[in-house]
Amino acid sequence: MGLFPLLNDPPVFVLAFLLGALGLMLHNLFQAWLAHRYGEVAPRRYGFLSLDPRVHLEPLGLVLLVLLGFGWPRFVPTGLPGRKGAWVALMGPLGFFVAAFLYGLLARFLPYPFGEGFLVGEQLMLLHAAIYLFPVPPLDGAKALYAVGGPEARRFLDQLAGYGPLGFILVFLVLSYTGVTGAVVQGLGGLLGTLYRALGL
């Protein structure tokens, strides 16, 4: 689980970790960009439109990236309601998917250890894209549902959020071990393969 199996190949481990961290930043940049386009001032005010890793990355999220193969960044401050809020939230998984596409593309042309590292990075980003779509707080899927859902949906999400990070990690582990996450990752991977074939790769 996580990046530990790569410790016997240090260059690949380091590159995969760095690509995972970069993917977390891209998640935030995608959300911050659209929120800014919609007139939200907080992302720019707090530096989320910059490339400063100190703004985007959260230490515990990086630790869990190594331990579980799944991490999280600092969350982009937005308060847009309705469809705009939902689209901003869903830009996060899209950022991960774009990162997966770019990493997989580069993996096809780069030699060891870069090709192997980018291939691991592609899988990490597909995993993140899949997980962040789930409607479980504080993930983007939950934020999107909260933005467009009714009072009952919001009460349900508030109850889930009340369990805090431990509740989220438990849900993540259950989804992983029951194969739900793997099925979503496989679906996204199929979409990625379709894109590569369309490009003649």
N, C-alpha and C positions, 0 to 999 in steps of 0.2 A: 504494500500500500504506500502511496505517496512517492517521493523521489528517492527513498532509501535504497531500493535495488540498484540505483545508478551510482552509488558510492564506490563501487568497484571499477567505475569508469569516470574518474574525476572530471575530465574535460566536458564530457556529455552532461554530467550532473550540474556543473556550474552553468553551462550554456542553457540547459533546460530551466534552471531556476531563474536566470536572468530573463529569459523569454516569458516565463510565467509572470514575473513582476511587471514586465513591459505590457503584457496583456491586461493586467489589472489597471494599469495607467490608461490604456486605450479605452477600456470600458468607461472610465470616468471622463475622458476627453470627448467621447461620442455623446455622452449624456450632457456634459457641460456645454458643448457646442450647440446642441438643439435647444436646450433651455435658454441659452443666450439669444438664439434666433427668435425665440418666443417672447423675449423681453425680460427674462429673469436676470436680475443683477447680481445675485449672491454668488454664482459660480465664478464670475470674473473677480468679484471683490475678494474672495477667499483663495484666489490663485488656481482654480481648477481648469482654467484654460491654458495654463502653462505646462511645461514639460518637467517641472521640478518634482522629483520623486518624493521629496519630503512632504509635499502637499498631498500626494495621491496615496502613498503606501502606508499601511498600518502594520506595526510590528507583529501583533498576534496573527494577522492575516498571512504574513510571510512565513511565520512558524508553521501554521497549519498547511500552507502550500507544500512545505517539505514533508510534514507528517502524514497528511491525508491526500496530497495531490490536488487540493482544493483550498483556495484562500479568498480573501476579500480585501478591497482597498478601503480607504476612508470614503464615506458616502458623500456624494455630491449634494450640497444643500439646495434643494428646490422645493417649491411649494405650489406648483402649478396644478390647478384642479382639472377634472374632466379629461377629455381626449388628449389635450396637450400634455397633461401630467402622465397619462398612460404612454404616449409616444416617447416622451423623454425616458421613462423607465425602461421601455423595450429597446431603446438605443444601446443599453448596456450589453445585453446578449448579442445584439448585432455587432458591437465592437469586438466581442470575443470571436464571433464567427468570421469576421473580416481578418482578425489576427490569425485564426486557424488557416484560412485560405492562403494568406501570405506566407506563413511558416511552411505549409505543405508545398507551396510552389517553390520556395527556396530550397527545401530539402531535396527536391528532384535534381538540383544542379550543383550542390555543394559537396565537397569531399568530407571524409571523416576528419575531425569529430563534428563538424558543423552540420552535415546532412543528418546525422543521427540526432543531434541536439534539436534541430528544427523539427524533425519528425516527432520527437517527444513533445515539443512545444505545441505542435498541431493538435496532438491528442489531449493535452492539458486544456487548450482553448475550447475544443469541442465539449469536453467535460464541463467546463465553466459555463459555456453557452447553454448547455442542457439544464444544468442545475439552476441557473439564474432565472430560467423561465418558469420554475415551479412557484405556485402562489403560496409560498411560505415566508413569513417575515424573517429577516429584513430583505429578502431577495426582490429582484426587479419584477418578477411575475406578481408578487403580492402588492407591490407599489402600484403596478398598472391596474390590478383589480380594485385596489382601494380608491384609485382615482375615478374609476367609472362605475364601480359597483354601488349597490344600494345599501341601506342601513344594516340589513342582516349580514351582508358580506363583510362590511366593515367591523361589525361586532365580532364576527368569527375570527377575522384577522387580528383584531385587538386581543382576543383570548389567546391565540397562538403566540403573539408577540410577548405576552405576559410570562411565557416560559423562559425567555431570554436566550442567550447564546447556547446554553446547554441543551435546551429544547430543540433548537435549530440543528445542532450537531447530531442529536439523536435521530431527528427526521432524516437528515442527510445519510446517516449510516443505514437506516432502515430502507430507504430508497435504493441505496447502492447494493445492499445484500439481497434485496428482493428482485433485482434485475430491472427495475423501472428506469433508473438512470441510464443503465447500459442500453436499453431499448431506444431511449431518446437520443443518446449519443450516436447509436448506429444509424438512426434516421437522418441526423444532421450530417454524419459522415457520408451517407448515400447522396445527399444533396451536394456536398462538396465534390464528390466524385463526378457527379453530373456536370458541375461547372468546369472541372478539369478536362473532361472529355469534350465539352463544347469548345474548349481552347485547343483541342488536339493533343492533349498531354496524356 
